[in-house]
Amino acid sequence: NVHESLENRERPQTTKAELASFDSSIGVLLSCLGCVVGTGNIWRFPRIIATASCAQGSLTFLIAWVLSLFVWSLPLSIVEYSLGRFSRTSPLGAFHKFLGNKLIWLGGWIVGVTYMITLVYSLVCIAPRLLLNAGSCALRSHTHAYRAVDLATHPYSPRPQSAYFSVIVGWCLFYLYKSCALPSLPKDEELSTAIFNEFAMDSYWPVLTHTLAVVLVGVCIFGGINWIEKANMVLVPMLLGILIFTFGWSLTREYAEVGISFLFTPDWASMLTPSLWVQAASQNAFDTGAAMALFISYSAYFTRKNGAVRFGTLIPLVNNTVSLLCALTIFSTVFSTLIQTSPTLTRSGILRIMQTNGPGSTGLTFTWIPVLFAYVGGIGRVLCALFFLCLSFAGITSLIGHVQLTVVTLKDLGCLLLTLIFGLPSAMSIQVLTNQDSVWGFALMLSGLAMAALVLAYGPMRYRKVIVNDFGIGDWKLSVAWVVMIR
């Protein structure tokens, strides 16, 4: 049967021309970090925690979010890394290899959900501007990306999208430009919000910046896996360094401790709310990339010496640490600024302002980071430019990871042009747009169940022994506790 054939048969051999691999362990680490550390941490997590916070504070959401890391994201990340390392194929090919033709649709489901998530957030980012400008055309993005082994022979290979990420990267590039071009950085929320609204809702700047983002990603993608590794060797350390500096600077602001106190104040009654747990689990999946099949694509470039357990544990932990630092930075900045400019505001009043920075708080980071650096002094403009340079790098490295999921060995210009042309979606209904976040966040949970179903069908103990522990060389040994969690 399929299980015995997988155990007794060596993986198909691939030539260097067919399938490259990473040159170094540090390259693997930084490339995988680059895949997930990005706008989801720096832009999405602060706005989600703001919208999910209660009037008393945010700690209950944080508790559910951390628990989701250990019972959901970590076990599934290990499955993805080990599955890609063993099968060296796409998500669809991996499910076909383990479960046969009848259940190959589960792999298609995972890829399809990732497609919808990226499409939905493309709409979230660009629809307000098009709605105000009478944009009634509905374009669908069709982004292609690399895969370790081509499954093009399968007639039903789906193609997930990456348009959302390129739009957000475009936002970051615009703010990098604005940080240098403005006469002075905005010092209050009203001025900063006006800049964001003029750009995101009342202009066609996002089209140009989206184009530039696609070109920058194409430079890395055309070079293949070695170019991606080299890019991340520079981009990821720079990203982490600037984030740590920005976090440290935000803590020096007067009244910053009020924002941090709010972040770590519980509202225990909300722990009984099912929606809180769904939001926390889906956000953790967004943070870590668990069940998006990103790491199946990346780990297909692994050798047996690249540890699936090691990377599947360390990458999500580092990723969530970055998310928490970003939330601390934004909350301390918002509270310190508003308390100084509007001393009569209550904590719940400040939270309401955070929840209304752009549609769905989409402008939260872009509104408040310039305000933070406006008070630094002469070097504030430089620091602000460096921050958005960092955020642009974060988006580019994440976009490379999403592109990695779906481009089927197509390195020609036509593939990149499709990404550019069809990566400009619009939406007809704001009502549809506002409810899709929770819908596809829940669908991502179902993707996780599909990933777990593969392991359960194969046998969790057998998977742990054959695919993870025996196949890996020099990796951490996977504990039996993982078997309990995956069940």
C-alpha positions in Angstrom: 0.0 0.0 0.0 0.9 3.7 -0.2 2.3 3.7 3.4 4.6 0.8 2.9 5.8 2.1 -0.5 6.7 5.4 1.2 8.7 3.7 3.9 10.5 1.2 1.6 11.1 3.5 -1.4 13.7 6.2 -1.6 12.5 9.6 -2.8 12.8 10.2 -6.5 16.2 11.6 -7.3 16.4 15.1 -8.7 19.3 16.7 -10.4 20.8 20.0 -9.4 19.2 21.6 -12.4 15.8 20.4 -11.4 15.9 21.2 -7.8 18.4 23.5 -6.0 18.9 23.6 -2.3 20.1 26.1 0.3 23.8 26.6 0.6 23.9 27.0 4.4 22.0 26.4 7.6 21.9 30.1 8.4 20.5 30.7 4.9 17.7 28.2 5.6 17.0 29.9 8.9 16.9 33.5 7.6 14.9 32.5 4.5 12.3 30.7 6.6 12.1 33.7 8.9 11.8 36.0 5.9 8.9 33.9 4.7 6.8 34.6 7.8 8.2 37.6 9.6 6.7 40.5 7.7 3.6 42.7 7.4 1.5 40.1 9.2 3.6 40.8 12.3 4.2 44.5 12.0 1.0 45.6 10.3 -1.7 43.0 10.9 -1.1 41.7 14.5 -1.3 45.2 16.2 -4.5 46.0 14.4 -6.1 42.6 15.1 -5.2 42.8 18.8 -6.6 46.3 18.9 -9.9 45.2 17.4 -10.1 42.1 19.6 -9.3 44.0 22.8 -11.9 44.6 25.5 -12.4 47.9 27.3 -10.3 46.7 30.2 -7.4 45.4 28.2 -5.9 42.9 25.8 -4.3 40.1 28.0 -7.1 37.5 27.5 -6.5 37.7 23.7 -2.8 37.3 24.2 -3.3 34.3 26.5 -5.4 32.6 23.9 -2.9 33.6 21.2 0.0 32.0 23.0 -1.9 28.8 23.8 -2.8 28.6 20.1 0.9 28.7 19.3 1.7 25.5 21.3 -1.4 23.4 20.6 -2.0 24.5 17.0 0.8 26.3 15.1 3.9 24.4 16.4 2.6 20.9 15.7 1.3 21.9 12.2 4.6 23.7 11.4 6.5 20.6 12.1 4.2 18.6 9.8 4.8 21.1 7.0 8.6 21.2 7.3 8.8 17.4 7.5 6.3 16.8 4.7 8.1 19.1 2.3 11.6 17.8 3.2 10.4 14.2 2.7 8.2 14.6 -0.4 10.1 17.5 -2.2 7.0 18.5 -4.0 4.1 20.9 -3.8 1.2 20.6 -1.3 -0.9 18.9 -3.9 1.8 16.5 -4.7 2.5 15.7 -1.1 -1.1 14.9 -0.4 -1.2 12.7 -3.5 1.9 10.9 -2.4 0.6 10.2 1.1 -3.2 9.8 0.5 -3.6 8.9 -3.1 -6.0 10.3 -5.7 -9.2 10.2 -3.6 -8.0 12.6 -1.0 -5.8 14.9 -3.1 -8.5 17.5 -2.9 -7.4 18.2 0.7 -4.2 19.6 -0.6 -6.2 21.6 -3.1 -8.4 22.9 -0.2 -5.3 24.2 1.7 -3.9 26.0 -1.4 -7.4 27.3 -2.2 -7.8 28.8 1.3 -4.4 30.5 1.0 -5.6 31.9 -2.3 -8.7 33.3 -0.8 -6.9 34.8 2.2 -4.5 36.7 0.0 -7.3 37.7 -2.4 -9.5 39.0 0.5 -6.7 41.1 2.0 -5.9 42.5 -1.4 -9.5 43.7 -1.4 -9.2 45.1 2.1 -6.2 47.1 1.2 -7.3 48.6 -2.2 -11.1 48.6 -2.1 -11.7 51.7 -0.1 -9.8 53.8 -2.6 -11.6 52.2 -5.6 -15.0 52.5 -3.9 -14.5 56.3 -3.5 -13.2 56.6 -7.1 -16.2 54.7 -8.7 -14.1 51.6 -9.3 -16.6 49.0 -10.1 -14.5 46.5 -11.9 -13.7 43.3 -10.1 -10.3 42.0 -11.0 -9.0 38.8 -9.7 -5.4 38.2 -9.0 -3.6 35.3 -10.6 -0.2 35.2 -9.1 2.2 32.3 -9.9 5.2 31.2 -7.9 8.0 28.7 -7.7 7.5 25.2 -6.4 10.3 22.8 -5.7 9.1 20.2 -8.1 6.7 20.9 -10.9 3.3 19.2 -10.6 2.2 20.7 -13.9 1.3 17.2 -15.2 -1.6 17.2 -12.8 -4.6 18.8 -14.6 -6.1 20.2 -11.4 -3.2 22.1 -9.9 -4.6 25.2 -8.2 -2.7 28.5 -8.0 -3.0 30.6 -4.8 -2.5 34.3 -4.9 -0.1 36.9 -3.4 -1.8 40.2 -4.4 -2.5 41.3 -0.9 1.1 41.2 0.1 2.3 43.2 -3.0 -0.3 45.9 -2.2 0.9 46.3 1.4 4.5 46.3 0.3 3.5 49.1 -2.0 2.1 51.0 1.0 5.4 50.6 2.8 7.4 51.9 -0.2 5.1 54.9 -0.4 5.7 55.7 3.2 9.4 55.2 2.8 9.2 57.9 0.1 7.0 60.2 2.2 9.3 59.9 5.2 12.0 61.5 3.0 9.8 63.9 1.0 7.5 65.5 3.7 8.6 68.9 5.0 8.1 67.5 8.5 6.6 64.3 10.0 3.1 64.6 11.4 3.0 65.1 15.1 -0.7 64.2 15.8 -3.2 61.6 14.8 -5.3 64.0 12.7 -2.5 65.0 10.3 -1.2 61.5 10.1 -4.6 60.0 9.3 -5.1 62.6 6.6 -1.9 61.5 4.9 -3.0 57.8 5.0 -6.5 58.5 3.7 -5.3 60.7 0.9 -2.9 57.9 -0.2 -5.0 54.8 0.4 -8.5 56.0 -0.4 -8.2 59.1 -2.6 -5.4 58.4 -5.1 -4.0 55.9 -7.5 -0.6 55.8 -5.9 -1.2 52.2 -4.7 -1.2 51.1 -8.4 2.3 52.5 -9.0 3.7 51.2 -5.7 2.2 47.8 -6.3 4.0 47.7 -9.6 7.3 48.6 -8.0 6.8 45.9 -5.3 6.2 43.3 -8.0 9.4 44.3 -9.8 11.5 44.1 -6.7 10.1 40.6 -5.8 10.8 39.6 -9.4 14.4 40.5 -9.1 14.8 38.0 -6.3 12.5 35.4 -7.8 14.3 35.3 -11.2 17.5 34.5 -9.5 16.1 31.2 -8.0 16.6 29.8 -4.5 20.2 31.1 -4.2 19.1 34.7 -4.9 16.3 34.3 -2.3 18.8 33.0 0.2 21.2 35.8 -0.5 18.5 38.4 -0.2 17.3 37.1 3.1 20.9 37.0 4.5 20.8 40.8 4.3 17.1 41.7 4.7 16.1 39.6 7.7 18.9 40.7 10.1 18.4 44.3 9.1 14.6 43.9 9.7 15.1 42.4 13.1 17.7 45.1 14.1 15.4 48.0 13.1 12.4 46.4 14.9 14.3 46.0 18.1 15.5 49.6 17.9 12.0 50.9 17.2 10.6 48.9 20.1 13.3 50.3 22.4 12.7 53.9 21.3 8.9 53.6 21.8 9.5 52.5 25.5 11.3 55.8 26.2 8.2 57.9 25.4 6.4 59.4 28.4 3.3 57.4 29.4 4.4 54.5 27.2 3.8 52.3 30.3 0.1 53.0 30.2 -0.2 51.4 26.8 1.9 48.4 27.9 -0.3 48.1 31.1 -3.4 48.1 28.9 -1.9 45.4 26.7 -1.3 43.1 29.7 -4.6 43.8 31.6 -7.1 40.9 31.5 -10.8 40.8 31.1 -11.4 37.3 32.3 -15.1 37.2 31.3 -14.0 37.4 27.6 -12.2 34.1 28.0 -15.5 32.3 27.7 -16.2 34.0 24.3 -15.7 31.4 21.5 -15.0 34.1 18.9 -12.0 35.2 21.0 -10.4 31.8 20.7 -11.1 31.6 16.9 -9.6 35.0 16.4 -6.6 34.1 18.5 -6.0 30.8 16.7 -6.5 32.2 13.2 -4.2 35.2 14.0 -1.5 32.8 15.3 -1.9 30.8 12.1 -1.5 34.1 10.1 1.6 35.0 12.2 3.4 31.6 11.8 2.0 30.6 8.4 0.8 27.3 9.9 -1.5 25.4 7.6 -0.9 27.8 4.7 1.5 25.2 3.1 4.2 27.8 2.7 6.8 25.7 4.5 6.0 22.6 2.4 7.3 24.7 -0.5 10.3 26.1 1.3 11.3 22.8 3.0 11.2 21.0 -0.4 14.6 22.7 -0.8 15.8 21.1 2.5 18.4 18.3 2.6 18.0 15.6 5.3 20.4 17.5 7.4 18.1 20.5 7.7 16.1 19.9 10.8 12.3 19.9 10.3 11.7 19.7 14.1 14.3 22.4 14.9 13.0 24.9 12.3 9.3 23.9 12.9 9.9 24.9 16.6 12.2 27.9 16.4 10.7 29.8 13.5 7.2 30.1 15.1 8.7 31.1 18.5 10.8 33.8 16.9 7.9 34.9 14.8 5.5 35.3 17.7 8.1 37.2 19.6 8.4 39.7 16.8 4.6 40.1 16.7 4.5 40.8 20.4 7.3 43.4 20.1 5.4 45.1 17.3 2.2 45.2 19.4 4.1 46.7 22.3 5.6 49.3 20.0 2.3 50.4 18.6 0.4 50.4 21.9 3.0 52.3 23.8 3.2 54.9 20.9 -0.5 55.4 20.7 -1.2 55.7 24.4 1.8 58.0 25.0 0.9 60.4 22.2 -2.8 60.6 22.9 -2.4 61.0 26.6 0.0 64.0 26.0 -2.2 65.6 23.3 -5.6 64.8 24.8 -5.2 64.3 28.6 -8.9 63.8 29.1 -9.1 60.7 27.0 -9.9 57.4 28.8 -8.2 54.1 28.1 -11.3 52.8 26.4 -11.5 56.1 24.4 -7.9 55.6 23.1 -8.8 52.0 22.2 -11.8 53.2 20.1 -9.4 55.6 18.2 -7.1 52.7 17.5 -10.0 50.6 16.2 -11.0 53.4 13.8 -7.6 54.1 12.2 -8.7 53.2 8.6 -11.2 50.6 7.6 -10.7 47.6 10.0 -7.8 49.5 11.6 -5.8 49.0 8.4 -4.0 52.4 9.0 -3.0 51.8 12.6 0.8 51.2 12.0 1.0 53.7 9.1 -0.7 56.4 11.1 1.2 56.1 14.4 4.8 55.2 13.4 5.4 58.6 11.7 4.0 60.3 14.9 6.4 58.3 17.1 9.5 59.4 15.1 8.2 63.0 14.7 9.1 63.5 18.4 12.7 62.1 18.1 14.1 65.3 16.8 16.5 65.9 13.9 17.1 62.2 13.2 13.4 61.3 13.4 13.0 61.5 9.6 15.9 59.1 9.1 14.5 56.7 11.7 11.1 56.8 10.1 12.6 56.1 6.7 14.6 53.2 8.1 11.5 51.7 9.7 9.5 51.7 6.5 12.5 50.4 4.7 12.5 47.6 7.2 8.8 47.1 6.7 9.2 47.0 2.9 11.9 44.4 3.3 9.6 42.4 5.6 6.8 42.5 3.0 9.2 41.5 0.2 10.5 38.5 2.1 7.0 37.4 3.0 5.8 37.9 -0.6 8.7 35.8 -1.8 7.5 33.0 0.5 3.9 33.2 -0.9 5.1 33.4 -4.4 7.3 30.3 -3.6 4.1 28.4 -2.9 2.5 28.7 -6.3 4.8 29.5 -9.2 5.3 26.3 -11.1 9.0 26.6 -12.2 7.9 29.5 -14.5 10.8 32.0 -14.6 9.7 33.8 -17.7 8.5 37.4 -17.9 4.9 36.5 -18.6 4.5 35.0 -15.2 5.6 38.2 -13.5 3.4 40.3 -15.8 0.4 38.3 -14.7 1.3 39.0 -11.1 1.5 42.7 -11.9 -1.7 43.0 -14.1 -4.1 40.8 -12.1 -2.7 41.8 -8.7 -5.0 44.9 -8.6 -8.3 43.6 -7.3 -11.3 45.7 -6.3 -14.6 45.1 -4.5 -18.2 45.9 -5.2 -19.6 45.6 -1.6 -18.0 46.9 1.6 -20.3 44.6 3.5 -18.8 41.5 1.9 -15.3 42.9 2.4 -15.8 43.4 6.1 -16.9 39.9 7.0 -14.4 37.9 4.9 -11.6 38.2 7.5 -13.3 36.0 10.0 -14.7 33.7 7.3 -11.3 32.8 5.9 -9.6 32.9 9.2 -12.0 30.0 10.2 -11.2 28.3 6.9 -7.6 28.4 7.8 -8.5 26.3 10.9 -10.0 23.8 8.5 -6.8 23.8 6.5 -5.0 22.8 9.7 -7.4 20.0 10.2 -6.7 18.8 6.7 -3.0 18.8 7.4 -3.6 16.8 10.6 -5.8 14.4 8.6 -2.8 13.5 6.5 -0.8 12.6 9.6 -3.7 10.7 11.1 -4.3 8.7 7.9 -0.6 7.8 7.7 -0.5 7.1 11.5 0.9 9.7 13.9 3.5 7.3 15.6 4.6 6.0 12.2 4.9 9.6 10.8 6.9 10.6 13.8 9.3 7.7 13.4 9.6 7.3 9.6 9.1 10.8 8.2 10.5 12.9 11.0 13.0 11.1 13.3 14.4 8.4 11.0 14.6 10.5 7.9 16.2 13.6 9.5 20.0 13.7 10.1 21.2 15.6 13.1 17.7 17.0 13.9 16.0 17.3 17.2 14.0 14.2 18.0 10.3 14.7 17.9 8.6 14.0 21.3 5.6 11.7 21.8 3.8 14.8 23.1 3.5 15.9 19.5 1.5 12.8 18.7 -0.9 13.7 21.5 -1.3 17.3 20.2 -1.7 16.3 16.5 -4.5 13.9 17.5 
